[in-house]
């Protein structure tokens, strides 16, 4: 009779630790949001306030009407969506080749993908700059899209390979016995079951490319109209220094697409592959 209360008491420290981690993780986002709503005088006050006593949307208007806001928003959306779509297409083919086919050099290919995944992005800045310079692709959104595609591809291959391995090959074989071709069995049976994997990897790729700053700041030098939102966010300054209110408002707007994508996809991303296979 006393077991349930004891079990609940044992979970209290874990719940408290989880709440502490949640608070530490959410506080910077909360501070960004309330700073965007504070008047400039409250932001620069010596005593910080944890609630916007006199909320205002002036900083959001400043951010939206700033030079290039729509252009840089479009640039970020183009390079991010382009990189994610290419990464999903190539990674799906690679994951199928690695997970369903047997060919010489398969293990070496998987090892190279893992090595590419472990390589730090900072180590690629100079090589990517040299390649872009020598191919006359500096200040090019095409080059930036290819770089984001390259950096998200290894993770996408590894992740989709794991999801593909969780789908029993017997499902495809049964479809082939019923008259489907190998490609048709994959398209009709396996691909729908890979939906959670495709959505989760696309979400990761979207967040990674959307938030990336170093490559965009390095490869876009002269053509300021080709900048992306992370680089643009560093431009909020006036004669008195950084405009923190407008910067926080722009950062809040910058965060909205990722938040909306996550809210739309979260249920499908968290659905299990095994449950999908059983339901099919």
C-alpha positions as CSV (number, residue, x, y, z in Angstrom):
1,X,0.0,0.0,0.0
2,X,2.9,2.3,0.6
3,X,4.7,1.6,-2.6
4,X,3.1,4.3,-4.8
5,X,3.9,7.2,-2.4
6,X,7.5,6.0,-2.0
7,X,7.8,5.8,-5.8
8,X,6.4,9.3,-6.1
9,X,8.9,10.6,-3.4
10,X,11.8,9.0,-5.3
11,X,10.8,10.9,-8.4
12,X,10.7,14.3,-6.7
13,X,14.4,15.0,-7.1
14,X,14.3,14.1,-10.7
15,X,11.3,16.3,-11.3
16,X,13.0,19.2,-9.5
17,X,16.2,18.7,-11.6
18,X,14.1,18.7,-14.8
19,X,12.4,21.9,-13.7
20,X,15.7,23.5,-13.0
21,X,17.1,22.5,-16.4
22,X,13.9,23.9,-18.0
23,X,14.2,27.2,-16.2
24,X,17.8,27.6,-17.1
25,X,17.1,26.8,-20.7
26,X,14.0,29.0,-21.0
27,X,15.2,32.0,-19.1
28,X,17.4,33.5,-21.9
29,X,14.5,33.2,-24.3
30,X,12.1,34.8,-21.8
31,X,14.6,37.6,-21.2
32,X,14.9,38.2,-24.9
33,X,11.1,38.5,-25.3
34,X,10.5,40.8,-22.4
35,X,13.5,43.0,-23.4
36,X,11.8,43.4,-26.8
37,X,8.7,44.6,-25.1
38,X,10.4,47.1,-22.7
39,X,10.9,50.8,-23.5
40,X,14.5,51.9,-24.0
41,X,14.5,53.6,-20.7
42,X,13.6,50.4,-18.8
43,X,16.2,48.4,-20.8
44,X,19.0,50.9,-19.8
45,X,17.8,51.2,-16.1
46,X,20.3,50.2,-13.4
47,X,17.7,47.9,-11.7
48,X,16.5,45.2,-14.1
49,X,12.8,44.3,-14.1
50,X,11.6,40.8,-14.8
51,X,8.3,41.9,-16.3
52,X,7.6,44.7,-18.9
53,X,6.0,47.3,-16.7
54,X,5.2,49.5,-19.7
55,X,5.1,47.2,-22.7
56,X,5.6,48.6,-26.1
57,X,5.8,47.4,-29.7
58,X,8.1,50.2,-30.8
59,X,11.1,47.9,-31.1
60,X,9.3,45.4,-33.3
61,X,8.3,48.3,-35.6
62,X,11.9,49.4,-35.7
63,X,13.0,45.9,-36.6
64,X,10.4,45.3,-39.3
65,X,11.0,48.7,-40.9
66,X,14.7,48.4,-40.8
67,X,16.5,48.4,-44.2
68,X,16.7,45.0,-45.8
69,X,14.5,43.1,-43.3
70,X,12.3,41.5,-46.0
71,X,15.3,40.8,-48.2
72,X,17.3,39.1,-45.5
73,X,14.3,37.1,-44.4
74,X,13.8,35.9,-48.0
75,X,17.5,35.0,-48.3
76,X,17.5,33.0,-45.1
77,X,14.3,31.2,-46.2
78,X,15.7,30.4,-49.6
79,X,19.1,29.0,-48.5
80,X,17.6,27.1,-45.6
81,X,14.8,25.4,-47.5
82,X,17.0,24.7,-50.5
83,X,19.7,23.1,-48.3
84,X,17.1,21.0,-46.4
85,X,15.4,19.7,-49.5
86,X,18.6,18.8,-51.3
87,X,19.9,17.1,-48.1
88,X,16.8,15.0,-47.7
89,X,16.8,13.9,-51.3
90,X,20.5,12.9,-51.4
91,X,20.4,11.4,-47.9
92,X,17.4,9.3,-48.7
93,X,19.1,7.8,-51.7
94,X,22.3,7.2,-49.7
95,X,20.5,5.7,-46.7
96,X,18.7,3.3,-49.0
97,X,22.0,2.3,-50.7
98,X,23.7,1.8,-47.3
99,X,20.7,0.2,-45.5
100,X,19.2,-2.0,-48.2
101,X,22.0,-2.8,-50.7
102,X,25.3,-4.8,-50.3
103,X,28.2,-3.4,-52.3
104,X,32.0,-3.2,-52.0
105,X,33.1,-0.2,-50.0
106,X,29.9,0.2,-48.1
107,X,31.6,0.1,-44.7
108,X,34.2,2.6,-45.8
109,X,31.5,4.9,-47.0
110,X,29.7,4.8,-43.7
111,X,32.9,5.5,-41.9
112,X,33.6,8.5,-44.1
113,X,30.1,9.8,-43.4
114,X,30.7,9.5,-39.6
115,X,34.1,11.3,-39.9
116,X,32.4,14.1,-41.9
117,X,29.8,14.4,-39.2
118,X,32.4,14.7,-36.5
119,X,34.4,17.4,-38.3
120,X,34.0,20.8,-36.6
121,X,32.4,23.4,-38.8
122,X,35.1,26.0,-37.8
123,X,37.7,23.8,-39.5
124,X,35.8,24.2,-42.8
125,X,35.6,28.0,-42.8
126,X,38.9,28.6,-44.6
127,X,38.6,25.7,-47.1
128,X,35.1,26.9,-48.0
129,X,36.2,30.5,-48.4
130,X,39.1,29.4,-50.7
131,X,36.8,27.2,-52.8
132,X,34.2,30.0,-53.1
133,X,36.9,32.6,-54.0
134,X,38.5,30.3,-56.6
135,X,35.2,29.4,-58.2
136,X,34.0,33.1,-58.2
137,X,31.1,32.2,-55.9
138,X,31.7,34.6,-53.0
139,X,28.7,36.8,-52.1
140,X,26.5,34.1,-53.7
141,X,23.4,32.6,-52.1
142,X,24.0,29.5,-54.2
143,X,27.3,28.9,-52.6
144,X,25.8,29.4,-49.1
145,X,23.0,26.9,-49.9
146,X,25.6,24.3,-51.0
147,X,27.6,24.9,-47.9
148,X,24.6,24.3,-45.7
149,X,23.6,21.3,-47.7
150,X,27.1,19.9,-47.2
151,X,27.1,20.5,-43.4
152,X,23.7,19.0,-42.9
153,X,24.1,16.0,-45.2
154,X,26.2,13.7,-43.0
155,X,23.8,13.9,-40.0
156,X,20.8,13.4,-42.3
157,X,22.3,10.3,-43.8
158,X,23.2,8.8,-40.5
159,X,19.8,9.5,-39.0
160,X,17.8,8.3,-42.0
161,X,19.9,5.1,-42.1
162,X,18.8,4.4,-38.5
163,X,15.2,5.0,-39.3
164,X,15.4,2.8,-42.4
165,X,17.0,0.0,-40.4
166,X,14.0,0.1,-38.1
167,X,11.6,-0.7,-41.0
168,X,11.5,-4.5,-41.5
169,X,12.8,-5.4,-45.0
170,X,10.1,-8.2,-45.0
171,X,7.5,-5.5,-45.7
172,X,9.2,-4.6,-49.0
173,X,9.7,-8.2,-49.9
174,X,6.0,-8.9,-49.3
175,X,5.1,-6.1,-51.6
176,X,7.5,-7.4,-54.2
177,X,5.9,-10.8,-54.0
178,X,2.5,-9.1,-54.7
179,X,3.9,-7.6,-57.9
180,X,5.6,-4.4,-56.9
181,X,9.0,-3.5,-58.2
182,X,11.8,-2.8,-55.7
183,X,11.5,0.9,-56.3
184,X,7.7,0.7,-56.1
185,X,7.8,-1.3,-52.8
186,X,10.1,1.3,-51.3
187,X,7.9,4.2,-52.4
188,X,4.6,2.6,-51.4
189,X,5.6,0.8,-48.2
190,X,8.8,2.1,-46.7
191,X,8.7,5.8,-47.6
192,X,5.4,6.4,-45.7
193,X,6.9,4.7,-42.6
194,X,10.0,7.0,-42.9
195,X,7.9,10.1,-42.4
196,X,8.9,10.6,-38.8
197,X,12.6,10.3,-39.7
198,X,12.2,12.6,-42.7
199,X,10.4,15.2,-40.6
200,X,12.8,15.0,-37.6
201,X,15.9,15.3,-39.8
202,X,14.4,18.1,-41.8
203,X,13.6,20.0,-38.6
204,X,17.2,19.6,-37.5
205,X,18.5,20.7,-40.8
206,X,16.2,23.7,-40.8
207,X,17.3,24.8,-37.4
208,X,20.9,24.3,-38.2
209,X,20.9,26.3,-41.5
210,X,18.5,29.0,-40.2
211,X,20.7,29.8,-37.2
212,X,24.1,29.6,-38.9
213,X,26.2,32.7,-38.7
214,X,29.9,31.9,-39.3
215,X,29.7,30.8,-43.0
216,X,27.2,33.5,-43.9
217,X,29.4,36.1,-42.3
218,X,32.6,34.7,-44.1
219,X,31.2,34.0,-47.5
220,X,29.0,37.1,-47.9
221,X,31.4,40.0,-48.0
222,X,30.7,42.7,-50.5
223,X,27.1,42.0,-51.6
224,X,25.2,43.1,-48.5
225,X,21.9,42.3,-50.2
226,X,22.9,38.6,-50.0
227,X,23.2,38.6,-46.2
228,X,21.0,36.3,-44.1
229,X,19.1,37.1,-40.9
230,X,21.8,36.0,-38.4
231,X,24.3,38.4,-40.0
232,X,21.7,41.1,-40.3
233,X,20.9,40.9,-36.5
234,X,24.4,42.1,-35.7
235,X,23.7,45.4,-37.5
236,X,21.4,47.0,-35.0
237,X,23.4,50.0,-33.8
238,X,23.0,53.7,-33.4
239,X,25.2,56.6,-32.4
240,X,24.9,55.5,-28.8
241,X,25.8,51.8,-29.5
242,X,23.8,48.7,-29.9
243,X,20.0,49.1,-30.0
244,X,19.2,46.2,-27.7
245,X,15.5,46.7,-27.9
246,X,15.4,46.4,-31.6
247,X,18.0,43.6,-31.5
248,X,15.9,41.6,-29.1
249,X,12.7,42.3,-31.1
250,X,14.4,41.1,-34.3
251,X,15.7,38.0,-32.6
252,X,12.2,37.2,-31.4
253,X,11.0,37.5,-35.0
254,X,13.9,35.5,-36.2
255,X,12.9,32.7,-33.8
256,X,9.3,32.5,-34.9
257,X,9.7,30.4,-38.1
258,X,11.6,27.7,-36.2
259,X,9.0,27.7,-33.4
260,X,6.2,27.5,-35.9
261,X,7.8,24.6,-37.8
262,X,8.4,22.7,-34.6
263,X,4.8,23.2,-33.4
264,X,3.4,22.0,-36.7
265,X,5.7,18.9,-36.9
266,X,6.1,17.9,-33.2
267,X,3.4,15.3,-33.2
268,X,4.6,13.6,-36.4
269,X,8.2,13.8,-35.3
270,X,7.6,12.1,-32.0
271,X,5.5,9.3,-33.5
272,X,7.4,6.0,-33.3
273,X,8.6,4.0,-36.3
274,X,7.5,0.7,-34.8
275,X,4.0,2.0,-34.2
276,X,3.9,3.2,-37.8
277,X,5.0,-0.2,-39.1
278,X,2.4,-2.0,-37.0
279,X,-0.4,0.3,-38.2
280,X,0.6,-0.3,-41.8
